[in-house]
Amino acid sequence: MRSEGRLVDIGDTRLNVVQVGEDEGYPVLLFHGGPGDDHHEFADYLDPLAGRGYRLILVDQRAQGRSDMCAEETWTLQQMAKDVSSLAASLGLDRYAALGHSYGAFVVLQHAVDHPGAAAQTIVSGGIPSARFLSVVDENLASFQPVELRQQVADSWARETEVQTQKDFADLMRDQMPFHFADPRDPRIEEYLRRSAGVRFAPWVLRRFAAEDYGGIEVEDLLGDIPQPVLVLAGRHDRVCSVEAARAIAEGIPQAEVVVFEESGHMTFVEENEGYLAAVGEFLDRHRG
């Protein structure tokens, strides 16, 4: 059961949330990537977790999707991490898990550092602990195969700092998507774009963050203070958030474990959906209490 979106007041703004699953289910807050995407990024790929007794709460982060516009000076990684706790409080959640993918992984990892123990469990899907790990993007763009797609993909990254409209953003994502799958010609790319249709892109957010190292995450030396269990998920062929970065996260956190999906790039929850659902479900089953 998927609910209609609703706006939740978190103090200085309102965030749009969509629920999948019963109210009695264990709450899992889901944070999308981009930045500038919205909850449609996950499409219905994680919905089967609701059948395991989980209440999925898909969030449009501040100034993105159908959430309210808010002051630009609040568009920071630290503020969006704080929003995790603010949203949980507004929803009356005493105990919950936070799962973020891509930029959303930066958010939930920053939240775990800044607000240790606020989430009972944290799941970092396709993330990094430091902006230094993003150096692999340029290296992988330069060697990207097939060569006939290389310029298309490289141009899509270059356009991130100047994207203006919804159509600009949608075209950019379509052009860039081959970079995010292990197989750049994976037929599931078109299926994913179809299933995730309906997104309301926020080009203003992408422009800002693309020019600032996507929030400039720097928590590598602070991971040891995270008390909750953390699951780190990575694709073996991820050209943005490497397995090396995932292992650096897991090795720095006392209660962390890492799962590497051997046939995936950045879109692990699409490319190895059954394995992804199993890893997340089994982790939560063990730790939700």
Secondary structure, 3 states (H helix, E strand, C coil): CECCCEEEECCCCEEEEEEECCCCCEEEEEECCCCCCCHHHHCCCCHHHHHHCEEEEEECCCCCCCCCCCCHHHCCHHHHHHHHHHHHHHCCCCCCEEEEECHHHHHHHHHHHHCCCCCCEEEEECCCCEHHHHHHHHHHHHCCCCHHHHHHHHHHHHHHHCCCCHHHHHHHHHHHHHHHCCCCCCCHHHHHHHHCCCCCCCHHHHHHHHCCHHHCCECHHHHHHCCCCEEEEEECCCCCCCHHHHHHHHHHCCCEEEEEECCCCCCHHHHCHHHHHHHHHHHHHHHCC
